[in-house]
Amino acid sequence: LLVWLSASGIRSWQRIRHLQHRDAAVAPHNPVEGQLLDQLKRIQDDSDRHVRALRLQQQQQLDNLDLFTHEIKNALTSLEAAAENAPTVASTSVKDEVREANYYLDLLLNDERLTMASNDYEFSWVNLADLVNTVIQQNSALFIHRQLVPHLVNLDHDVLTDPKWLRFCINQLLSNAIKYSPAGSTITISWHDHALAISDQGIGISAADQQRIFENGFTGHNGHQTTQSTGMGLYLVKRVASKLNFTIRVRSKVGQGSRFYLIFPASNTR
């Protein structure tokens, strides 16, 4: 009996060790063990997928961090070079580089906030006219420098959303409109049929690029024409939209400008 118990215990121990090797093929001894092995396999597969997704997300965050810090460092390096080459630096140059550094710092911080598991959202009724005017005031120096004219149409409406994140989305879309608009043109911000539209008279976006402009890091043809494009702004706006229950759309023709829409559910507007 002792010999039999010892042999049985050794076989059980060997079988457990065999089960611990995930690639090992194990034949079930009975239907119950077969069901347990199938369940174990499903759990292991789910765990592997989750680990791969986390590793990919971590690598993406590291890549984004490198990108943003590189752009911030470029702005600071430009300031340092200007200070070394002259006893004084024009305030316009300082403001431009500081604005550039703040822009990428804002992208970096919001990218990190979106990645955090906690839901840092506070929904309230937001007046679009007030919010858009605030964003325009923040970009007033760029409007003046580029001689651009903001045109507001029918914005006396309220939407139920997080005001901080909506301001971020509007600021990103407005920054793109400013970046690609010719001097002296008009940027129109309007409300129609539960959608906030930001339109420019810029260079437009090709049909091929429109399919990918919301992807992480995609700059497209227009992005290659400027050194100020990272392909992250629209990607982050898309992520915010998916979390706050509104959608983003684009209509554009090359040479005729672009129009971006933030479309809200009817129940979230008044």
N, C-alpha and C positions, 0 to 999 in steps of 0.2 A: 504493500500500500504506500509506504514511504517512497519507494522508488518510482511508483506510478505518479504520485503527487509531485515529486521533484521533476520528472520528465514533463508532466503537464504544465507545471509552472514555467519551465524553461521554454517550452513551445509557445506559451502565451506571451512571455517576455520577448521572444524573437519576433512574434507576429506584430506586437506593438511597435517594436523598433522598425519593422518593415513598413508599417503603416505611416510612420513618421517621415519616411522618404517619399516626397510628394510625387516623384516620377515613377515610383515602383508600382507595378501592376499587381493588384491584390484580388484574388478570387474569393467572393463571399462564401461562407459555409452554410448560410441559411437565408431565407427571404428578409428577415429583420436586419441582418448584417448587411445585406445588399442595399436596403433602403438607407441605412446609416452611412454606408460608403458613398452612395449617390449624393446625399446631403452634404457630407464632408467635401466632396469634390466641388459642389456648387459654392460652398462657403469659401473654399480656397480660391476658386476662379474669381469670385466677387472681390476677395481681398487683394488678389493680384491686380485686377483692374483699378481698384481704388488706389493702390500704391503707385501704379503707373501714372494715374491722373494727377496725384499729388506731386509726384516728381516733375511731371511736365509743367504743372502750374508753378512750382517753385523755380524751375529753370526760366520760365517766361517772366516771372517777377524779377529775377536777377538780370535778365536781358533788358527789361524795361528800366530797371534801376541804373544800369550802365549807360543806357541811351540818354536818360534824363540828366544824369550827373555830367555826362560828356557835354551836353548842350549848355548846362549852367556854367560849367568850367570855361567853355568857349566865350561866353559873354563876359565873364570875369577876366579872362585873359585879354580880351579886346580892351577892356578898361585899363588893365595894367600896362598894356603896350602904349595906349594913348598917353597915360601919365608919365611913362618913361621918355617919350619922344617930345614932350612939351611941358613947360612949367605949369600950364593951366590946361584944363580940358573943358570944351564947350558943354554947357548944361544939356543941350539937346542930345549930344552923344552919350552922356552919362544916363540920361533918362531912357534913351532907347535900349541901352545894354541892361539897365536895371529892370526895365519892363520885360525884356526877353528872358532874363533870369527868373523873374517872378512868374512868368508864364509857364516855364517848364517846371518850376518848383510846385506850382499849383497842379499841374498834370501828375507829378510824382506823388503828391500827397493824396490826391483823389483816387489815383490808381491803387494806392495802398489801402485806402478806406473801402473801396469796392471789394477788395480781396478778403477783408476781414469777415469772419463768420457772423458777427453781430449785425443786426439790422438797425443802422443809425439813421432812421428816417422819422421825420415828424411832419405828418400831413396837416395841411391847413388850406383855407381858401386864399388864393394869391391873385391879386389884381395884376393883369398882364401889363397894363399901361405903366404902372408904377415900377414893376420889375424891369421892363425893357428900358425905361428911362434911366434907371440906376446903372444898367449894364452899358448903355450908351455914354453916360457920364464917365464911367471907368475907362472907356476907350476914346474919350474926347480928343486927347492929344493925337491919336492915330487918325481920327477923322480930319482934324485940322491939317496935320502934316500931309496927308494924301489928298486933301481938298475933296473929301467925300461928303455927300449929303444924306443924312438919315431921313427916311420918309415913313411915318407911322400911320397906319390905316386901321380904324375900327378895333382898337385894342382895349376898349373899356369893357372887358369881360373878366370873369374870375374862373380859375381852374383849381381843382382840389388835388394838391400834390405837395411834395417837399420843396419849399422855396429855395433852399440852399442848392439842391441838386438841379432844379430847373434853371436857376441862375447860371450854374456851371455849363449846362447844355447850351443855353442861349449865347453865353459868352464864347464858347468854342465855335459855334456856327457863325457868329458875327465876326470873330477873328479870322476865320477862313474867308468870309466874304470880303473883308478889308484887304486881306493879303493878296487876293487874286483880282481885285477890281482896279480898273484903270483910273488914274487921277481925274477928278472932276465928275465922276459918275455918281449915281444914286443907289443907295441900298435901301430896299423897301422891307419893312416888317409889318405884316398884316395878319388879321384874324378872319377866317372864313370857314364855316361848316365844321366847327370843332377842331380846327387845325391852325397852329401858329406857323406862318410861312416867313422865311428869310430869303429874300431874292437879291441877287446882284447882277451887274451887267459886265461880268468878267469874262475870262477866257473859256469858261464852260468845261464840262467833263465828258470825255468820250464814252460811248455806249459800253465799250469793253471794260473800262475802268469803273463804271457805275456798278458793275456786278461785284466789285471787290473793295470798294472804298471804306467799308466798315470793318475790314479785316485788320487784325493786329499788325502794325508796322507797314501796311501797304501804302505807298506814296503815289504810284501811278505815273502817268506821263507828266502831269502838272508838277508833281513833287520833285521830279528830276530837273525841272527848270529853275528850282529855287533851293538854296541851302537851308531854308528855314522850315522844311517839312520833315516830320518824323513819322507821319502816318498813324499817330496815336490819338489825336483829338477826336476824330469821328468814331474810332473804335470804342473809346470810353463813353461817348455819348450814346452809342448803341447799347452798351452794357447798362448804363443808367436807365435808359428807356425800358429795357426788359425788366428791370427791377421795380420801376415806378408805374407800370401799367399804362404806358403810352408808347406809340410807335414812331419811328422816323423813316421818312421817305425822301427821295430826291428825284427831281426832273431837271435835265440839263441838256443843252446842245452846244457843241463846240463853237466858240465865237459869239454865242448869244447869251451867255450867263447861266447861272444855276439857281435853283429854288429848292430849299430844304424845308420839309414839313415836320412839325411835331404834332402828331394826331392824338387827341385825347378822347376817351370814352364820353359819350353824351351825358352819362350820369355824373361825370366829374367836371362839368362845365355849367356856368350860369351867366 
